[in-house]
Structures are given as C-alpha cells and as structure tokens.
Amino acid sequence: MTGGRADPGLLDRMVGNSLGWLEEMREFFRLPPNATTDADPNLTLKPIGELAQLTQLIAASHPRAGLRAAADRLFAFAWRETREGELFAELIRGEPHATYPVEIYGVFAQSGLRHPAVEELVPATTGLRGWRVAREDRTRTLSVLNAERRIGLAQHTDFDAEFALTGLGLMPEPWALDRRAAYGVTHDVFHLTDWGRDRRRLSPELAGYLRLWLPSWLENWLEEQLWDLVGELLAVAACLPEAPYDPAAWQRLAGAQAADGSVPETGAAPRPADRAEAFLACYHSTLVTAFAGTLARTAPDGAEAGPLAGVAAGAGRTPCESEAAP
C-alpha cells in the first residue's frame, strides 16, 4: 500500500452520494403495520435502527453543513417511523427481556429524543433478573451496556470485564480471523469508542494490534470485494491514533460505489428490476460507507496520513466464510 494524505473531496463525495441514495430509498426503511407483532425484526427494526445509529453520528459531526442536514433528515425520519418512541413501549411490553428495543431506543435517547412510557418501562425491565443472564455474544452485550448508558440507567454488568472477553479484547491470532469474527472485531471497536465519538478509549495495546493487522485484513476483503466489511475496517482505521489513511483502499471502495450512490455489500453493483431487492443488497454497505467517510473526515487534526503500518500487504491472508454479518 502506498501512502498519501486524506482526500476530503473524495470522502465528501462518497458520503454525499451515499446519503443521497439513502434518501431516495427511504421508503424501504418504513416500518410495516405488524412491526411490533409478527414481522421479521431483521428486515424491519434492524434497518431502521442502523439508519438511526449511523446518521445520528454523521448529523452531529460531519464538517459540511449540507451533509449534516441530509443525515439529520434521515435521523428525523427514523424517529417518526418509531411513532416518536411509542413503538418501543409496545415492543418492551410484548418482549420485556428482549434487548433490541432498548438498544435502538438508546440511539434516540442519546440525542434527547425520549418517550414517557418507555422511560417508565425501561428501568423495570432492565432490572429483571432475566435481564442479567449472561449472553454468549459478548459484543452484543457491549451494545446493550452502551444503550443503558445512553438512556441513563445503571449498567447491568461491568463494561471492561465484558470487553475483555470479546474477540478484540482477547486479541485472537489474526491469521485465523474469519468473516464473522472480523465483523465482531469491528463492532467491538465501535462499542468501545461509542461509534468513533471517544477514540481515546482504545488502549495503546489494542491500537497497536489493529494497526499491525488491518492491512492484511483489508487486503483480504478487498480481494473478496466484500465492500460492507471493507467499509467497517476503514471506519476502524479512522478510530486509531493518528488515524492512518489508506488512499488505495478508499479508491477501491469509491470504485465500487455506483453512479446512484449505492454501495453493494459484495461484488459488482446489482441491477435488479425490483427496487426493494436493490435496497436489501445495498442499504447497509451504503450506510457504512457514509459512516466510515465521516470518521475519516473528522480524524484529529495533525493526523499522520499514510499507509497502515505493520505488515506487507497480503500477508496473513484469512479465510472468508459465508456467515452473514451480525
């Protein structure tokens, strides 16, 4: 990988094009009438939660006012889709032990958007003994703990103790990292740093581990054309001290972005006749591109732009399994 300075023009175009496509396709984020009963939450609540999580960050931190405004419109749309929080009250009453209503509500609560009924229900449900049952997915537990913090609740277990048992906390052998584990590592970084808001929470040891191995991981999944994971890894790079910037990787991700602003999760941009199918194939990777571009754009002043230091590109190739992203 060759070094270079961060390219604000390229980053801003990628973020703007991504947000433009998301606005054009926002009808597909709309929640169906059965969202609180028998609809598949992975196809309904998960997309709206991801939209809220990432556009909130962009709206709060991107240096360009026009892009902040576009992200804010999408964030406001997501809040309206929850019926200004009433949706979460219904979900919590129906599934008091479920974590996802609290996790998504926490995104809005962090921005000061709250609902009285949810505020009454959440302390009761998160105080249940069943809520404190240990979860096998430690990364998901970090998400729950962050939601409790955002809402202003006491965290049900110690964040640092849980983090130590995550994939990143254990610093696994980097050559054995498969696709699912790689997504886990990126989310460990996001939860630890509050999605890039507090990058100082990465310890020097963790930052050194990531700086050393990100080049190999990036090279692997660039070759696989798994753009969704490439975007997440570039977001992780932007969270590191001195925010190393890899111009070649960013150019390749830009090359995967279609003229309409969409970014496919993998391979070439799809051209399905069905717009809903195109949405499902692109919405998450397009959101991630806008998020990663914003983090790279807002790296601390004086950052050392250049290649990720550590190992030669292509070293330590990792296997790529077929599991979907968590």
Secondary structure by P-SEA (a helix, b strand, c coil): cccccccaaaaaaaaaaaaaaaaaacccccccccccccccccccaaaaaaaaaaaaaaaaccccaaaaaaaaaaaaaaaaaacccaaaaaaaaacccccaaaaaaaaaaaaccccaaaaacaaaaaaccccccccccaaaaaaaaaaaaaacccccccaaaaaaacccccccccccccaaaaaaaaaaaaaaaccccccccccaaaaaaaaacaaaaaaaaaaacaaaaaaaaaaaaaacccccccaaaaaaaaaaccccccccccccccccccaaaaaaacaaaaaaaaaaaaaaaacccccccccccccccccbbbbbcccccc
